Amino acid sequence: MSYKPYKEDDLVQLSALQHFAFCERQCALIHIEQIWSENMFTAEGKIMHERVDTSKSESRGAVRMEFSVPLRSLRLGLTGKADVVEYHRQDDGTWLPFPVEYKRGKPKADDCDKVQLCAQAMCLEEMMSVEIPKGALFYGRIRRREDVIFDNALRKETENTAKKVHELIESQKTPGPEYSKRCKSCSLFQQCMPELCSKKNKASRYLSNILKQLDAEVSNNGTG
């Protein structure tokens, strides 16, 4: 399949994929309306990333580590940074990239973190002309990391998410809220007001349906 590369001015932040996979409205609030708010979750995450960013490179035997690595993909239209890229020395003497993303919480039921990590790997593949089979997510709450295999299904999901993020940002339209348990952990909970907005939307739909029914009855009576 051929792809038309994006222009430099059209690149979006790689983190937008994680925001979109978590919640389309959150993605729009951050990347369209430019709204951002700190809570204890984002503060903890920032501290974790700052610790990672304190070094630039490190070597441990057959593993070399680079920190805060710039990334770009014209094919996916993404730009950003990888927290850590480990380079594992292979038997033939070459170094294979292995991206590691740091998260403050614990593994999630959905693929939002995996999509972000896979996008990092796909950026590295495009930049370095290599194939990267896997990477890892380090979760601060459980203090360990989990390997992520970049199989065809995850790569396809990542490509589709990148495409949808571009479509969302180009539309300049913020989706309405859908209240769920995960809303409580969102840093934009106060700005989004998902409970209140959802109730307003339900009330508006209810009134709209009532008006449609009345219009239909008036129309039927007039033709009866």
Summary of the structure (lengths in Angstrom):
residues: 224
radius of gyration: 21.9
end to end distance: 58.3
largest distance: 87.9
contacts: 629
relative contact order: 0.15
helix: 49%
strand: 22%
